[in-house]
């Protein structure tokens, strides 16, 4: 979807958002927003365009992709995304030295980070990189060239490995890479009748993910193998699941009510509730939900 002129600052959250426990962060129109107790506030710096916010479980460390023409770098900050600082300077000429670093995610303990990036030489697609926060990152996925690459890395709940989307033959499954060794294996093979996107590991070896079948995208929850997973949504236009801190609910985005907005649904199944109206979210928004 194309971002509209309206912003969450002008469009208050719906009544259901007042009962939301904890804090939800998301990006919209280059800014990062916080939804808490039914109120929305911009928390990113006034300058710069940011996407794909990430936050540690305790909220002490944050990260987001700082996006510029032809490039992006990961910026790290403190609570509520205060003091976001790029991990490296933006290139003066992105065509010569720039790279695309996107979709940061923190380990459960908050001491490690993973991203997707095209920084590897000899690859036309993005791969997954991982390392200690503040340290050097190393490549842990090695997709075949021009396969579609690797996408959407997230740590498993125990921090032992990263799960990510792996594209093969125009279909996506899930692979894992162990931490810190980066030993990879196929977790869920790509199917021929559907794609698996947006993996979100949850408590008790559960996994939320988007299953795309034809033109329908729905949120599913099941074991990490995805065998026996059940649909949580039936809208056919749902993406980017995120678990509540207590594991009882799953957040997602959907344009079901007209524009892409935040919704929640019980992880055990039930009716979905809309949290925002007219927020105009998009593929860069990627909500994150923590305590507090």
N, C-alpha and C positions, 0 to 999 in steps of 0.2 A: 504493500500500500504506500501511497505517497503521503508524506506528512502534511497535515493541514496547518493553517495559521494559528489555530487555537492551541492552548497548552493546558496541562493540568492545573496550573496556577489560576486560570480563569474558569476552569470547570471543576467544581468541588466533587469529592468522592461521594458515592451514594451512601445511604443509611447503613447498608450492610457492612461497610468498611469500618464503622465505629466499633464493631464487635471483633475486629481483627486483633489477634493477640500477637504482639511483636512488631517488627519493622519490616517493611517491604521496600526495596530499592529497585528502580528501573530507569532506563534511559529513554528520553523522548526529545526529538529535535535537537540532538547534540548536547543535551543537559541531563544530569542525573537528579532524580526526584526521590523523596522519601515519603512513604505513606505510613502514618502512625496515628492510631486512635481516631481514624476518620479524617485526618488533616493531611494535606499534601504540601510539601515544601521543597524548593530547589536547594540542593546541597553541593552541587559541583561549582567550580570557579566560574566567575562571570565570563571569562574568555576561554576559548578553546572548545572543540567539539568532542564529546565523549560518547562511547558506546560500550556495551557488554559489561556492566558493572559486576564486580565480585567483592565479597566481603567475608572475612573469617567468621567462624561461629560465634566468637565473643564480641565481634564488631570492632576490634582494636585496629585492624589493618584492612585497607580497602585497595582496590585496583580497578582500572578501566582502560580501554583502548582510547588513546588520544589520536584522533583521526585528522589527517591533513590531505591535501591533494596528492594522490598517488602513493600514499604511505600511511602507516600508523605505527605507534609505539605504545608500550604498556606504561602507564603512569601509576605510581603507588602513593597512598596517602594514609591518614589516620582515621579515627572515628568519623562517621558521616562524610567521608571523602574529603576531609579537610587537608589542605596542603598537598594536593596531588602534584607529584613531581615525576616527569618522564624518566624512565630508566636509561634513556640515551637521547641525545639531541635529535630533533627532526633533521633530515638531510636537506641541504640547500638545493640539491638537484636529485629528486627522488628517482629519476630515470636512470641515474648512474649508481647511487649508493643507497637508495631507500628500500625498505622492505615492508611487508604487511604482517604485523603482529596483532592478533586478535584473540578474543574469547578467553581471558585469563580465568583460572579457577584455583582456589586454595585447597590445600590438603586439610583433613579434619583438624589437625593440630595447628594449622595456620602457618607452619614453618616452611612449606614448600609450595610451589606454584607451577602450573602447567598452562601452556598457550598453544594456539595453532599459528603457524608462520610459514612464509615462503622463503625464509632466509637461507635454506640449504642450497648449495650450489648443485647444479645438474638436475634440479627438479622443476617441473613446470607447475606442480600443484603444491598445496600446503601440506605440511607434516606437523606432528605433535612434538613439542619440546617441553622439558621439565627440569627443575632444579630447585635449590634452596632459595628462599626469598632473599634478595639482595646479592645473590651469587650468580655464577654463570649457568646458563641453561644448556642442556645437551639433547640431541635429537633422539626420540624414542620410538617413532614410527617411520617406516620406510616404504611408502606406497609406490607401486609401479608407476612409472612416468605416464602422464596423461590419462590416469585412471579415474580422476576425480578427487584423489587425495584423501586426507584425513581431516576430521572436523569435530567440533564440539566436545573437547576433552573435559572429563570430570573424574575426581578421585572416588574410588570405592569408599564405603562408609568406614572401613577399617584402615584406610590409607595405604594398603599394600600394593595397589595398582591403580592405573588410570584406565577408564573405559572411554572409548571414543568411536565416532562414526567412521567406518571404513567403506569407501566406494570401490566396487569391482563390477565390471561389465554393466555399468549404468544402473546398478542397484546397490543399496547400502545395507550393511549389517553392522555388527559391533565387534571390535577387537579390544584387547587389553594390553597394557605395557606395565611391567612390574616396576616398583619404585624401590631404590633408585637405579636398578640395573638396566631397565628398559627392555627386558626380555618380552617379546610380543607373542601373542597367540590369538587365534580366532575365538571370540566369545560366542557370538551368534552369527552363523553364516548368512550371507545375503540371500534373500528369497527372490523368486521371479515374479511373484504376484503382489508384493508390497515392499516398502522401504521402512527402515527403522531410523528415526532421527531424534535429536534432543535427549540423549540419555541423562537421567537424573537419579543417581543412586540414593536409596532411602534406608531407613532402619530395618534391621532383621533380614538383610540380604534382598530387600525389595528393590525394584527398579521401576521408575516411571519413565515413559518415553512416548514419543509421537509415532504412531503407525500411519503411514500414507498408503492408501490403497486406491488406485485410480486417482481421482481428484479429491478424495476425502482424507482429511487429517484429523485423527482423534487421539486423545490421551489414553494410554493403557497403563496398568500396573500389574506387576507379577514378580516372579522370581527373576534373579539376574540372568537366567538362561532364556527368559521371555516365554518359555514353554508354559502354557496354561494361563498366560496373562489375560486380564479381562479389561474391557473398555470402561473408562470412567466417564467419557463424554460421547455424545452422538451427534454433535453439531455438524461435524464434517469439516470444521475450519479452525481447529485448535492447535496451538504450538507452545513450546517453551515451558514445560512443566517445572515446578520448583516445590519442594516439600516444606511444610510448616515445621518449625523447630521441634514440636512434639510428635511429628509423624502422623498426625491425624487427618491432615488435609493436604490437598495438592493445588497449587496456584497455577494458572495458565493464562495465555492471552488468546482472544478470539474476537472476530468482527461480527459475532452472531447478532448483536443488537444494533448494528449499523456501522460502527467504527471499532477498530481494534482496541479492546479494553482488558482490564484485569478481571479475572473470575476465579472463584475457588470451588472445589468440589470435595466432599469427604473421601478419604482414601479407601474407606470401606464400601463406597458407592452411595449414591443419593443424588439429590438435585443440586445443580450448579447455581451459585449466586454471583451476580455481577457486582463488582466493587467500584468501578469508575465508569463515567459516561463521557464520550467524546474525547478520550485521551489521545487518540491517533497514535497508538503504539505501532512498532514495526519490527522487522527482523533484528534490529540492533538493540532492542529494549531489554531483553533477557532479564526477567525479574529475579531477585534474590530475597530470601525470607529468613530473618534471624530473630532471636529473642530480644526483649527490650521494648 
